[in-house]
Amino acid sequence: MQPPASQQTPPAPRQAGKAAPTTQTLRNGFHLPPVGEFRFVQNEVMLDIPSNVSTQALDAMAARHAMTRLETQTFRLTGRTLHRWRLDGGGRSPR
């Protein structure tokens, strides 16, 4: 999910001899924040998951990726549910 244009980070001012930070696209709809961006919470992610996904499936996903569900908000109009997760393993999936 990408924030609306009004909430996106303005480009950082260029310093002599340094290139402007860029955003790296890993896959469609997912972008790493630019270097120096500090408005994100470390070791937390937001996931947009369909409302019909079972609690058992969410628990299995959490266990598989060493995550803890912190908050859930369902939007009836869209049928989607946003989940805020803490990455307990420092963001790395167990091998």
C-alpha positions, 0 to 999 in steps of 0.5 A: 500500500502506498500513501496518498501523494499528500503524505509521501516524503518530499525528495531530500535536498541534494548535497554536493557530491551525493546522489538523491536517494531513490526508492527501490521497487522489489515487486509491484506495489511494494517499495523500500523507503529511501535511505534516511527515511525514519517515519516507519516503525522498525520491525513492524509491517502492515498487511492487507488481508481479505476478511475471509482468511481464518484465524488459524491461517493467520496464526500459522502465518505468524508462526511461520514468519515469527510475527505477532499480530498487534492490531486489526482493523476491518473495513466492511465497505471494501471487505478488507482487513488491515493487520499490524504485525511485529516482526519478532525475528527481526524481519527474517523468516526462519529457515 
